[in-house]
Amino acid sequence: MAPLALFITRTSINSTCIFEFYQPKMPKGSDKLKNFK
């Protein structure tokens, strides 16, 4: 279950919501999972 939660969080961080006005708040520390290109 933990790998699935990590995958969903990582995917959500590296993408934006299709609705401009709704972007859910991310958990603390999730910015460390962001991919830098």
C-alpha positions as a Markdown table, in Angstrom:
| # | Residue | x | y | z |
|---|---|---|---|---|
| 1 | Met | 0.0 | 0.0 | 0.0 |
| 2 | Ala | 2.8 | 2.4 | 0.8 |
| 3 | Pro | 4.5 | 2.1 | -2.7 |
| 4 | Leu | 1.1 | 3.0 | -4.3 |
| 5 | Ala | 0.7 | 6.0 | -2.1 |
| 6 | Leu | 4.2 | 7.2 | -2.9 |
| 7 | Phe | 3.6 | 6.7 | -6.6 |
| 8 | Ile | 0.4 | 8.7 | -6.5 |
| 9 | Thr | 2.0 | 11.5 | -4.5 |
| 10 | Arg | 5.0 | 11.6 | -6.9 |
| 11 | Thr | 2.8 | 11.6 | -9.9 |
| 12 | Ser | 0.6 | 14.4 | -8.5 |
| 13 | Ile | 3.6 | 16.6 | -7.7 |
| 14 | Asn | 5.0 | 16.3 | -11.1 |
| 15 | Ser | 1.8 | 17.3 | -12.9 |
| 16 | Thr | -0.9 | 19.9 | -12.5 |
| 17 | Cys | -4.6 | 19.5 | -12.2 |
| 18 | Ile | -6.6 | 19.9 | -15.4 |
| 19 | Phe | -8.8 | 22.3 | -13.6 |
| 20 | Glu | -7.0 | 25.6 | -13.1 |
| 21 | Phe | -9.0 | 26.6 | -10.0 |
| 22 | Tyr | -8.6 | 23.3 | -8.2 |
| 23 | Gln | -5.2 | 22.0 | -7.2 |
| 24 | Pro | -5.3 | 19.9 | -4.0 |
| 25 | Lys | -2.9 | 20.7 | -1.2 |
| 26 | Met | 0.1 | 18.4 | -1.0 |
| 27 | Pro | 1.4 | 16.8 | 2.2 |
| 28 | Lys | 4.3 | 18.3 | 4.0 |
| 29 | Gly | 7.7 | 17.1 | 2.6 |
| 30 | Ser | 6.2 | 16.1 | -0.7 |
| 31 | Asp | 8.2 | 18.8 | -2.5 |
| 32 | Lys | 11.3 | 16.6 | -2.0 |
| 33 | Leu | 9.8 | 14.1 | -4.5 |
| 34 | Lys | 9.6 | 16.6 | -7.3 |
| 35 | Asn | 11.5 | 15.7 | -10.5 |
| 36 | Phe | 13.9 | 18.4 | -11.6 |
| 37 | Lys | 14.6 | 18.5 | -15.3 |
